[in-house]
């Protein structure tokens, strides 16, 4: 830690401590997306003083220098974010929105899934705070779905505040947090212990919580399970963000939605402009947004945002070799039509052609086509395609990895563990496989094993080139993966 603040004064031209506090505010805005209004500056100043006292910084300038030199500890930033963000929330907050979810949006979503014979629901609470919102949704689903044990329910809550995530994982709340909960619901899903209320395990086990910084470019993502989302709740989050940041976050959130997926913002997050790719709808005086039919370019952008258009030159031929003229001409004429809607048989046709070639290039092509199917929400079809590729070469790392990811997404935990163990045997220094074994170990209730795998992930990720990209993650580097997993270790370590 630095003991002097004269370096900061020299670098920015002013030696006043207040300037260091302003600089810290800008650092937080640039790195966490939190833009504090003028009336919130007193909160920031108070938070900085608390941090300096707790961690023995002589002044705000010394704290700022540690930030810009990337030597500030995770614990320091956790507590600073905790001090400046308002975590106040409660169960079934905003009665109109919750009524719309309970009476319209969730029943319609459930009915559509049943008609598709696809009993999978994926819901994301972005900026989940202490978990009240996501657990509220879990309770509604318990009340709506009679055969819920037959469903694959994926509820994930993310936040940048690790203190609040740990509170969510504990599932213990004050009477104040339950002030909008019906007595019947409270008695059914909570047990009272003194002045606090503990959620039942059946509700807590439905939800997963993890660290996510919304301004970062690593979602949609398989590895953090933010993909193919049916419903995104991002309520009362944008009050901290600048307008350009809001636009950027909304664009990435849109890419996380599956076809016909719904986004609900908070009343304080009202966005008067149109959101690209989403239709603005109003029901019962509540505004929400819905994604339309996905085009192939939507899927390509979700897989790799750097690919602006899907052209014949980038069709699944990895080496540039052309397929047989008949099959290729028919397929290319379909997939290069940007205005066309996605048809399920497009990737299937490609897979059928490549299956006949039995080469490394054909496996790569099938994996790419499988990833497109998965991104379009056709996970079962993608799994079947991976199996076909593995019949050609059962040792292919990329195919095994995608196959394991898809099994994990379907909550086929034992099968997924088997696949990732196989990958670790074939490629012992692959961080991604160790990460998934950690996630799946925690899902199975083995915290110690989960932390061990997570620590292996960090060690191996730090051995990679820092700017190298994680497999199947176009925007996530190994250095960033190591940071995220370190947050996950902190979260898991606090769970008893």
PyMOL commands that set and color helices and strands:
alter all, ss='L'
color gray80, all
select helices_A, chain A and resi 6-12+17-32+38-55+60-68+74-84+95-115+132-144+148-150+162-170+176-178+183-189+201-204+238-240+243-256+267-269+296-303+312-314+325-335+345-355+360-375+379-392+397-409+413-426+431-443+447-463+478-493
alter helices_A, ss='H'
color red, helices_A
select strands_A, chain A and resi 120-126+152-159+172-174+190-193+196-199+207-211+229-234+257-265+278-283+286-291
alter strands_A, ss='S'
color yellow, strands_A
deselect
rebuild
show_as cartoon
